[in-house]
Amino acid sequence: MTTIHIIGGGLAGTEAAWQCLNADRDLKVRLYEMRPKKMTAAHQSGDLAELVCSNSLKSTLTDSAPGLLKREMEIFNSLVIREAKLASVPAGQALAVERTLFSQGIQKSLSEFANFERVDEEIQTLPSKEELEKSGDVWIVASGPLTSDSLATSLQELAPEGKRLHFYDAIAPVLEMDSIDTEIAFKQSRYEEGYEGDYWNVPLNKEEYYAFVEAVRTAEYMPLHEFEDVKYFEACLPIEVMIERGKETLRFGPMKPVGLTDPRTGNWPYAAIQLRQENKHGSMVSMVGFQTKMKWPEQKRIFQMIPALRDADFFRYGSVHRNTYLKSPDVLESDLSFKTNPRIFLAGQISGVEGYTESAAMGLLAGRAAAARALGKTFEMPPQECMIGALKHYVTEGGLGVFSPMNTNLGLLPRVPKRRDVSKVDRKKEQARLARETFDTYVGIKTESRAAHFEVEQPTI
Ligand SMILES: Cc1cc2nc3c(=O)[nH]c(=O)nc-3n(C[C@H](O)[C@H](O)[C@H](O)COP(=O)(O)OP(=O)(O)OC[C@H]3O[C@@H](n4cnc5c(N)ncnc54)[C@H](O)[C@@H]3O)c2cc1C
């Protein structure tokens, strides 16, 4: 009997275990969880699938990215979504859970399999390629953002050459390109007046700049967890830390206006924010050098003070927090296995996603792919035009910018062109409809019947 060893009994690890157990009764699954013997700095218990913070798995609306992802996971027989629905508490259009009930449900469902075993142990090193070829076993690493130090060292060996394992993220907001006012923002690379450059530049006059600086200075910030002792790299300081050094610092850093000629005035603006394309189809742009720990509503309020960003839609907000993750596009194959050791798979937050559902989604795919490898079969990954496929595609292929953890969002899907006669809401609905259609075709179900099934029997997802 082939054994699949899974490191980490969090959202990704438990979902992966479930997918493996359901793939074939002849597969044995050993799930290693170091808690409660060795706790992380954020977990409170020894429970499987403990939600470390909020109890919400976000929206269930199938026109939203989180809703689409849940829908696809549910069709894939996701344990996390099933147990979340069983443990749900009223939360409007969000899927929120009673966390203890949720964890118990996960634990119980897995324990019902005779070939499942939970092992209370910290795994410190990973087996070599030769060892795994000999035994035929398969491993899934789903040890999360707070992976133990010794395992992190072992992962570094699996991802050699350069710095591919990160311990903190420093994320700049990502905006929807179509929500930016291009009557004000202009396209130009620095010192290349007269040519259409690669960057969009958002100009600010003197008054707008100082109002912006003051708003950031007095904004509300995400509190640091006690285990977070962030030592910032000079190259990626949060904007608020730069402002602490002086009101002008941003104008000599990420808001430097030199060499950017605003076609409306013929002059360099007082300050400018540069937006860099994030994905090939151009629907996402990131605010270059704008990593921040401001609370999300504050980011929306303050960035929307800037005229060209007045209607900006955020695909991802900025953040800086403790987060172990690998630069997956460099180290993983498209099926989430390691290039250097194809019998080891990576899943969950450590693979470069952000969020409970996203982590479980990568556990789901890694579980299916690992089970297929153990059985000598192949698993066809979902196409990048559906939500789970788009997220997986980001993990293994990356975007155009620096790779950093990503939450699920519609910007990962193909762009539906902006049209004057189609509202923003309808454009997003169309994007979601196409994603649903793609996924349904991939799994071989008729969209009509599936849609009806969801509306009648499972109205929330
Ligand atoms: C403080 C904090 C708050 C967060 N809040 C939210 C939130 O509110 N909403 C949201 O959507 N996301 C949140 N996240 C992000 C993320 O969604 C969660 O961390 C999520 O739990 C990730 O799922 P995972 O399965 O990848 O990792 P985890 O759920 O963390 O599971 C990994 C498991 O591996 C175990 N482990 C680690 N190393 C070893 C080892 N060597 N051997 C054996 N076991 C090991 C850990 O004990 C842990 O149980 C938060 C993250 C952190 C750190």
The ligand as a Gaussian input file, in Angstrom:
#p B3LYP/6-31G(d) Opt

LIG

0 1
 C       -1.761000      35.268000      12.494000
 C       -2.455000      34.926000      11.218000
 C       -3.767000      35.324000      11.012000
 C       -4.436000      34.989000       9.825000
 N       -5.721000      35.379000       9.661000
 C       -6.406000      35.010000       8.559000
 C       -7.790000      35.349000       8.419000
 O       -8.387000      35.969000       9.279000
 N       -8.435000      34.963000       7.287000
 C       -7.812000      34.259000       6.314000
 O       -8.457000      33.917000       5.314000
 N       -6.495000      33.931000       6.424000
 C       -5.779000      34.290000       7.518000
 N       -4.446000      33.966000       7.641000
 C       -3.738000      33.378000       6.499000
 C       -3.978000      31.886000       6.188000
 O       -5.173000      31.779000       5.517000
 C       -3.999000      30.955000       7.339000
 O       -2.748000      31.014000       7.937000
 C       -4.321000      29.496000       6.924000
 O       -4.507000      28.790000       8.092000
 C       -3.276000      28.841000       6.049000
 O       -3.597000      27.485000       5.836000
 P       -2.448000      26.372000       5.737000
 O       -3.104000      25.060000       5.750000
 O       -1.563000      26.700000       4.608000
 O       -1.602000      26.577000       7.065000
 P       -2.061000      26.299000       8.581000
 O       -3.520000      26.356000       8.713000
 O       -1.233000      27.195000       9.422000
 O       -1.625000      24.792000       8.816000
 C       -0.283000      24.406000       8.839000
 C       -0.111000      23.413000       9.959000
 O        1.194000      22.852000       9.878000
 C        1.686000      22.644000      11.184000
 N        3.153000      22.549000      11.079000
 C        4.046000      23.526000      10.802000
 N        5.291000      23.009000      10.710000
 C        5.173000      21.677000      10.936000
 C        6.106000      20.597000      10.969000
 N        7.398000      20.789000      10.746000
 N        5.661000      19.346000      11.243000
 C        4.330000      19.126000      11.490000
 N        3.407000      20.110000      11.476000
 C        3.819000      21.372000      11.183000
 C        1.155000      23.829000      11.957000
 O        1.077000      23.526000      13.332000
 C       -0.221000      24.029000      11.335000
 O       -1.227000      23.360000      12.040000
 C       -3.757000      34.269000       8.804000
 C       -2.436000      33.874000       9.015000
 C       -1.788000      34.184000      10.203000
 C       -0.377000      33.719000      10.403000

